[in-house]
Amino acid sequence: MASTACRNGIVQKGNSKSSSFKSRPHPSPSLGSAIRRSSSASYAGNDGVPGRVRVAVRLRPRNAEETVADADFADCVELQTELKRLKLRKNNWDSDTYEFDEVFTESASQKRVYEVVAKPVVESVLDGYNGTVMAYGQTGTGKTFTLGRLGDEDTSSRGIMVRSMEDILADVSLESDSVSVSYLQLYMETIQDLLDPANDNISIVEDPKTGDVSLPGATLVQIRDQQSFTELLRWGEAHRVAANTKLNTESSRSHAILMIHVKRSVVGREEDLSSEINHASHLIKPSKPLVRKSKLVVVDLAGSERIHKSGSEGHMLEEAKSINLSLSALGKCINALAENSAHVPLRDSKLTRLLRDSFGGTARTSLIVTIGPSPRHRGETASTILFGQRAMKVENMLKIKEEFDYKSLSRRLEIQLDKLIVENERQQKAFDDEVERIHLEAQNRISEVERNFADALEKEKLKCQMEYMESVKKLEERCC
Ligand SMILES: Nc1ncnc2c1ncn2[C@@H]1O[C@H](COP(=O)(O)OP(=O)(O)OP(=O)(O)O)[C@@H](O)[C@H]1O
């Protein structure tokens, strides 16, 4: 029986008796635990929500070459899906056991992988948090298969990128929200725009105050429907493949980074705004307009094989070194974060500068580590597993980024002002009409009074004339 060792405090090796397995606490039931809240509930200020990096492992089925070459050998791994454990065989009688947030066998569907690994991240992006989904593993183990499959011929094979956008577009309102995308590759420490390949030296800008990372030089395409997004991915992927073909390699030598920016309008509470608009008008009390900006970063890392194994020389060696440099810088950062070290060497490579928010930052992060079954690649598989194990120890502090939307407030105040002007004009017209009506009525009354007076005068005049005539007549009679 093999001796017992402990890795990262959660792994036992030997004959893998369950009784000796130290289980890691599961703070939540699924990978990328749900923090999805209603929009109103998520208006909670800027308090961070703690969230550990979630890690799943996915085993690729044997390929044609392995089916022949490894015919007489057992796979180097065995998965215990119920227990979310993976056993890595050292030899016929000895194995190491590792526990993950989820383990996917070779028959796991793309839909299930998406729902467990990426959907919770997409949901928190829709709630205003940043999110990262990343695939790490040796060349040919299924990173691109998991993330980048378009599913043209078989829709069930759609990968995480396509499914994420489907869920995002189904949730946002294109009238008030916006979704835009950039697609990049990081190759030999230079960032190239996969949507505009001539643009091949994009710089990373870090906000010293917030630590936010942005790539202002990258093409940003507004997405309004799923089809245009799929076309964009196809276009970007073609450039990535072309670059690899030029280098005479079928495997991806670059890290591909898809960034989906989501900008949503949210309405805050009315009283919060009162002080800001008091001067505007006591009549206008619009609710507080806010924009919530978040981004989903999907990272398809280059193959993680070691230099000696890739047998590289010349340019290929330099390239392998560069891939190694960025992946080992990422590994070092993860180690430092896992050990709560005071110094995290984020600046050691462009990859770690780009992903500074994804590990130990304010984003919700899911990592999928892909492995192959071949015992010939046991060493690579072991190092991939250890990478995943360490990443599981990294704690992020998720934060919502809300900004006061001055543009939207000004738009809304303009609309309200227009309404007030129209109302004022309506009231002025009603007033003028009323004055006109009263004036007419008064004139009619005066005319009527004048008429009545003239009638009465005429009557009085006639009466006087009659009386006069009567008096004259009486006088004449007396005189005669
Ligand atoms: N889960 C899976 N089920 C069936 N086929 C798979 C699976 N994962 C990978 N494959 C197949 O294995 C091959 C290699 O996969 P893929 O290109 O995704 O690997 P990769 O890790 O992205 O490699 P690289 O690092 O070289 O880009 C492809 O032909 C892919 O279709």
The ligand as a Gaussian input file, in Angstrom:
#p B3LYP/6-31G(d) Opt

LIG

0 1
 N      -15.228000      16.408000     -24.546000
 C      -14.909000      16.093000     -25.809000
 N      -15.674000      15.234000     -26.511000
 C      -15.359000      14.918000     -27.785000
 N      -14.284000      15.433000     -28.442000
 C      -13.490000      16.271000     -27.796000
 C      -13.749000      16.655000     -26.437000
 N      -12.815000      17.522000     -26.069000
 C      -11.989000      17.677000     -27.125000
 N      -12.399000      16.926000     -28.158000
 C      -11.719000      16.834000     -29.458000
 O      -10.326000      16.797000     -29.198000
 C       -9.621000      17.596000     -30.144000
 C       -8.767000      18.647000     -29.452000
 O       -9.652000      19.540000     -28.786000
 P       -9.362000      21.093000     -28.682000
 O       -8.862000      21.658000     -29.947000
 O      -10.552000      21.703000     -28.093000
 O       -8.172000      21.065000     -27.654000
 P       -7.415000      22.305000     -27.000000
 O       -7.206000      21.974000     -25.590000
 O       -8.129000      23.570000     -27.288000
 O       -6.055000      22.279000     -27.736000
 P       -5.023000      23.493000     -28.005000
 O       -4.422000      23.863000     -26.709000
 O       -4.044000      22.918000     -28.915000
 O       -5.824000      24.566000     -28.633000
 C      -10.644000      18.180000     -31.079000
 O      -10.734000      17.375000     -32.238000
 C      -11.928000      18.082000     -30.287000
 O      -13.044000      17.963000     -31.135000

